[in-house]
Amino acid sequence: MKGRYRIKVFLDARSHHLSVQEPPSHHANGVGPHFRGGVIEWGRAMPLYTERHAKAGIGAKLPPLECWPNQYPGYEVTIEIPEFTSVCPRTGLPDFGTIRIRYCPRRWCLELKSLKGYVNGYRNVGIFQENAANRILKDVVAAAKPVWAVVTGEFNVRGGMKTIVEARFPRSRRG
């Protein structure tokens, strides 16, 4: 059968990772289907992650953050959002985690109802966890203009690994 190949694809129920078992190659010159991390392309192997994946979600349209006038100087606000969800831009699988926003208000405080709508806007957005934390920080700083702010994304375990991302304003000199 010219042009047809049989492969076996396995899905690990715990980690949701695909593995591909390819048949013995009948192509002496190496041209043919290549299997790499579950991605199949004729001729040469395709890169696993692309620039499109990396930038996914960064410019997504989200509900606006609203603020109200601060009445007191020099205190800290911590807001914890334990039901944050977004989607992996490559696999389409959901990411779950807790977002913690800490900031020192200057003239404005974040309005919580608008924050809830903003965070729920991520539910169907394909965005990497690192980009989500940094995008949230960018939007909080743009809306509230705090003295300082820290956004921490503590994401649930996937594939045996837990990710914690911390983004700060103002940025440190190192990063």
VEXLODO-920414 format. One line per 5 residues: their letters; for each residue x, y, z of C-alpha. Coordinates in Angstrom, 3 decimals, always signed. Layout:
A	X Y Z ~ ...
This chain:
MKGRY	+0.000 +0.000 +0.000 ~ +1.935 +2.961 -1.271 ~ +1.594 +6.123 +0.857 ~ -0.045 +4.377 +3.820 ~ +1.621 +3.615 +7.126
RIKVF	+0.494 +1.846 +10.220 ~ +1.456 +3.355 +13.522 ~ +0.405 +2.704 +17.074 ~ -0.483 +5.698 +19.233 ~ -0.692 +5.326 +23.018
LDARS	-2.254 +7.841 +25.428 ~ -1.033 +7.726 +29.017 ~ -4.183 +8.230 +31.126 ~ -2.320 +9.909 +33.994 ~ -0.024 +12.340 +32.187
HHLSV	-2.094 +12.717 +28.995 ~ +1.079 +12.266 +26.930 ~ +0.996 +10.596 +23.548 ~ +3.644 +8.143 +22.482 ~ +4.017 +6.841 +18.956
QEPPS	+5.472 +3.508 +17.928 ~ +6.557 +3.634 +14.292 ~ +7.010 +0.631 +12.057 ~ +10.445 -0.297 +10.708 ~ +11.487 +2.207 +8.041
HHANG	+11.328 +1.104 +4.448 ~ +13.058 +4.284 +3.344 ~ +16.818 +3.945 +2.973 ~ +17.284 +7.687 +2.387 ~ +15.375 +8.633 +5.553
VGPHF	+12.615 +10.427 +3.669 ~ +9.211 +9.347 +4.761 ~ +7.012 +9.903 +7.753 ~ +8.917 +11.047 +10.846 ~ +7.451 +10.673 +14.308
RGGVI	+8.587 +13.043 +17.026 ~ +6.598 +13.570 +20.201 ~ +3.354 +12.595 +18.497 ~ +3.822 +15.054 +15.600 ~ +3.927 +13.485 +12.144
EWGRA	+5.253 +15.260 +9.070 ~ +6.372 +13.992 +5.707 ~ +10.053 +14.590 +4.949 ~ +11.552 +16.287 +7.996 ~ +10.618 +16.391 +11.665
MPLYT	+8.459 +19.369 +12.725 ~ +9.495 +21.464 +15.775 ~ +7.435 +20.620 +18.846 ~ +6.687 +24.230 +19.863 ~ +6.378 +27.172 +17.517
ERHAK	+6.462 +30.951 +17.890 ~ +2.679 +30.841 +17.465 ~ +2.393 +28.633 +20.556 ~ +4.726 +30.925 +22.511 ~ +2.699 +34.073 +21.733
AGIGA	-0.738 +32.477 +22.096 ~ -3.099 +34.316 +24.415 ~ -0.810 +37.273 +25.081 ~ -3.016 +39.603 +23.042 ~ -6.356 +37.903 +23.767
KLPPL	-9.310 +40.240 +24.268 ~ -10.427 +40.006 +27.893 ~ -13.043 +41.879 +29.932 ~ -11.687 +45.186 +31.315 ~ -10.425 +45.598 +34.870
ECWPN	-12.162 +48.382 +36.758 ~ -10.832 +50.333 +39.751 ~ -12.153 +52.584 +42.489 ~ -10.372 +55.480 +44.294 ~ -8.127 +54.409 +47.181
QYPGY	-8.766 +56.195 +50.494 ~ -5.692 +55.143 +52.538 ~ -1.963 +55.029 +51.783 ~ +0.618 +52.377 +52.667 ~ -1.178 +49.039 +52.959
EVTIE	-1.108 +45.744 +51.091 ~ -3.951 +43.909 +49.351 ~ -3.897 +40.156 +48.663 ~ -6.487 +38.599 +46.372 ~ -6.538 +34.825 +45.936
IPEFT	-8.324 +33.205 +43.002 ~ -8.355 +29.421 +43.624 ~ -10.314 +28.417 +40.498 ~ -8.215 +29.881 +37.667 ~ -8.500 +27.955 +34.404
SVCPR	-6.950 +28.397 +30.980 ~ -5.995 +26.087 +28.125 ~ -2.590 +24.842 +26.957 ~ -2.063 +26.435 +23.523 ~ -0.373 +23.320 +22.127
TGLPD	-2.386 +20.413 +23.515 ~ -5.721 +22.103 +24.182 ~ -5.830 +20.504 +27.628 ~ -7.100 +22.619 +30.540 ~ -4.720 +24.157 +33.072
FGTIR	-6.005 +24.679 +36.609 ~ -4.404 +26.716 +39.333 ~ -4.525 +29.443 +41.945 ~ -3.672 +33.027 +41.070 ~ -2.541 +35.270 +43.918
IRYCP	-2.386 +39.031 +43.347 ~ -0.547 +41.115 +45.948 ~ -0.226 +44.852 +45.520 ~ +0.194 +48.158 +47.337 ~ -2.430 +50.579 +46.005
RRWCL	-1.426 +54.085 +45.028 ~ -4.505 +55.992 +43.799 ~ -6.642 +53.033 +42.680 ~ -7.872 +49.678 +44.042 ~ -8.980 +46.767 +41.871
ELKSL	-12.733 +46.279 +41.762 ~ -13.349 +42.609 +42.576 ~ -16.407 +41.952 +40.420 ~ -14.581 +43.137 +37.297 ~ -11.550 +41.084 +38.361
KGYVN	-13.771 +37.999 +38.537 ~ -15.046 +38.611 +34.994 ~ -11.492 +39.258 +33.779 ~ -10.173 +36.007 +35.298 ~ -13.122 +34.009 +33.925
GYRNV	-12.189 +35.368 +30.504 ~ -9.111 +33.097 +30.549 ~ -11.290 +29.972 +30.669 ~ -11.094 +29.352 +26.898 ~ -7.843 +31.193 +26.172
GIFQE	-4.892 +29.127 +24.966 ~ -1.951 +30.566 +26.925 ~ +1.127 +29.158 +28.632 ~ +1.102 +29.361 +32.440 ~ +4.128 +31.673 +32.485
NAANR	+2.465 +34.028 +30.020 ~ -0.805 +34.014 +31.971 ~ +0.892 +35.231 +35.172 ~ +2.815 +37.930 +33.288 ~ -0.254 +39.049 +31.304
ILKDV	-2.313 +39.339 +34.503 ~ +0.458 +41.422 +36.091 ~ +0.656 +43.684 +33.022 ~ -3.119 +44.267 +33.055 ~ -3.278 +44.864 +36.845
VAAAK	-0.455 +47.416 +36.637 ~ -2.075 +49.164 +33.651 ~ -5.447 +49.426 +35.431 ~ -4.526 +50.167 +39.074 ~ -1.037 +51.720 +38.716
PVWAV	+0.100 +50.315 +42.097 ~ +3.267 +51.165 +44.020 ~ +4.294 +47.537 +43.511 ~ +2.562 +44.290 +42.560 ~ +3.278 +40.562 +42.527
VTGEF	+1.203 +37.987 +40.655 ~ +1.825 +34.369 +41.587 ~ +0.369 +31.528 +39.549 ~ +0.458 +28.207 +41.383 ~ -0.665 +25.626 +38.851
NVRGG	-1.894 +22.114 +39.611 ~ +0.315 +19.098 +39.071 ~ +0.487 +17.787 +35.515 ~ +2.798 +14.992 +34.437 ~ +4.274 +14.807 +37.937
MKTIV	+5.342 +18.488 +37.946 ~ +3.899 +21.517 +39.683 ~ +4.604 +24.982 +38.268 ~ +4.778 +28.184 +40.299 ~ +5.245 +31.408 +38.331
EARFP	+5.915 +34.744 +40.020 ~ +5.826 +38.018 +38.084 ~ +6.768 +41.318 +39.751 ~ +6.313 +45.043 +39.208 ~ +8.552 +46.893 +39.111
RSRRG	+10.736 +44.317 +37.367 ~ +13.998 +43.460 +39.074 ~ +17.225 +44.563 +37.428 ~ +18.137 +40.899 +36.851 ~ +15.094 +40.104 +34.752
